[in-house]
Amino acid sequence: MPPSSAPTLRALHVVCTLWACVLTGCAESPGPTPDGGVPPPPVDSGTADAGTEPWDGTAIPLEEHGNRVDEGPYAPCAHVGNGAQACETLEPSGFDLSACDPAALAQVPSVGIYRALTREVRGLTDGGTEVSLASIGFGLWDNGEASTLSNQPLVTQQTGDGQFFLAMRRATPPLGASMALAGCQAPKPGVITGCYVRCNQGAFSRSGTFEAHRMTWPEGESESSGGLTLRAEAPVSVGGMVADVYVTKAHAYVVSISQFGVGGGLTVFDVSDPAHPVFKTSIHIPGDSYWNGVWAQGDALYIASSVSGVIVYDITEPGAPAFIRSLPSGLFGVHTVLVHGERLYTTNNEGRTDVFDVRVPLEPVQLTSIALAEEYSFGGPHDLFVHEDRLYISNAQGGYSIMDISDLEDVRHLGQYSYPDVYSHHSAVGTFAGRTIAFEGGEFESSHLRVLDVTDPANIVKIGEHRKRPATSIHNLILQGDRLYIAWYHEGLRVLDVSNPTRPREVAHFNTYRETDPGRTDGLFQGAFGVRVPGDGFIYVAESARGLLIFEQP
């Protein structure tokens, strides 16, 4: 998920995104183990039979349409006022719902967590219009917890008897931010469409339509498939939200990030018997609790902190990490870490990639810093992957960069891949039929898996993709042979057969997300965050609310 950092280009985007989530209703872990025409519809497109013949390296280039396609208004309704009075009342009377379907809305359950795709049309000073696509969330509970809209408590909730109306006001800065959402139709179970309005400091801001999807398991799916069996579940002992896991020396190191004022930290489990993990210790540092990524090399454990940069622990005694030092990182910390060979790569929140020599794991020595031109790196490096002599950098809004690192004194930019609503987040790279193939994932609503032929970095070609529900976001991935393991937030753990990269095929899944888990919110960054496949016959998943999940590898 997006890092928590001071205002660099990357951090400014995060801050703006967070404000946008407040005002509009609209979130990481290290990279995977190095070893180891008509727009497509926004649905799972990877279920086709990949065939039995080995892939011969040929592919048909695919057009790039971005993550979301504007299909027009989601519902036949509209907000009818634009003055201060409409924002003060936030009542259903502020919407034209004459073409709506109260009978269908009457069947909508009064509980549930939803993620909604939003569409609004804004007038421009030159007389034109601009369409803006984003997302919001809302959660309706009957267990005594306050129902929410964009993670803010509701001031109005009218559900049942053919009505569906929610409104919230935010009392803290930005002062006066408010939002109201009116349901209009329920075209199928688990889906609500309607209209919304946003106000800022009591004044009309903008309005639009939405399509909300309830975040229960995808329609028709069971909890698991493909022999993916949950063997153990272990909650973390520090607060915040679980973000990543690394497994080494028969121990699982789970890091978490601060959330709603509750700090994160490190929780350590002995997994010598993966079906029965044993809690060993936890570490929490007040004021330094956004620990988003973790990796290990030898007796060293490296933790990405948004405050301290890279924190180095000695894990000679695996169950009792001992603090050694923090690596220099500037003012704003580090978001992710990755070790490849004898080098440690870190994504610095000041907008660069720092490289360290870790031949002596507990004594890293900085070798270089890699900074790209803003046109390639807008938003800053978010995550990394190394394959052969190339560094693959996911640069948020800057896109996907490929660097030649065969000579660290002469690092060269080889190629770039971007798309209209880009937020390049994570990737894994391998060789298939003599071609170098990158599996690239974004972040935010409708982001999905892209399969890129990067054999010639100056001519990157999209050759495949895999999508899930449009209201969800992909997150981190691990490539092991011809299997791709994906932590897909609300969609849980997904395992793809990518032996034919042009046609990724889902062969197993486990729906880790449950609405009733303590700590769930209506936010986009919920569910499966990180995944590791260390080669011991098990799969380890960092789940935002449930903690450490351990699966038997099918």
Secondary structure, 3 states (H helix, E strand, C coil): CCCCCCCCHHHHHHHHHHHHHHHCCCCCCCCCCCCCCCCCCCCCCCCCCCCCCCCCCCCCCCCCCCCCCCCCCCCCCEECCCCHHHHHHCCHHHEECCCCCHHHHCCCCCCEEEEEEEEEEEECCCCCEEEEEEEEEEEECCCCCCCEECCEEEEEEEEECCEEEEEEECCCCCCCCEEEEEEEEEEECCEEEEEEEEEECCEEEEEEEEEEEECCCCCCCCCEECCCEEEEEECCCCCCEEEEEEEECCEEEEEEECECCECCEEEEEECCCCCCCEEEEEECECCECCEEEEEEECCEEEEEECCCEEEEEECCCCCCCEEEEEECCCCCCEEEEEEECCEEEEEECCCEEEEEECCCCCCCEEEEEECCCHHHHCCCCCEEEEECCEEEEECECCCEEEEECCCCCCCEEEEEECCCCCCEEEEEEEEECCEEEEEEEECCCCCCEEEEECCCHHHCEEEEEECCCCCCCCCEEEEECCEEEEECECCCEEEEECCCCCCCEEEEEECCCCCCCCCCCCCCCCCEEEEECCCCCEEEEEECCCEEEEEECC
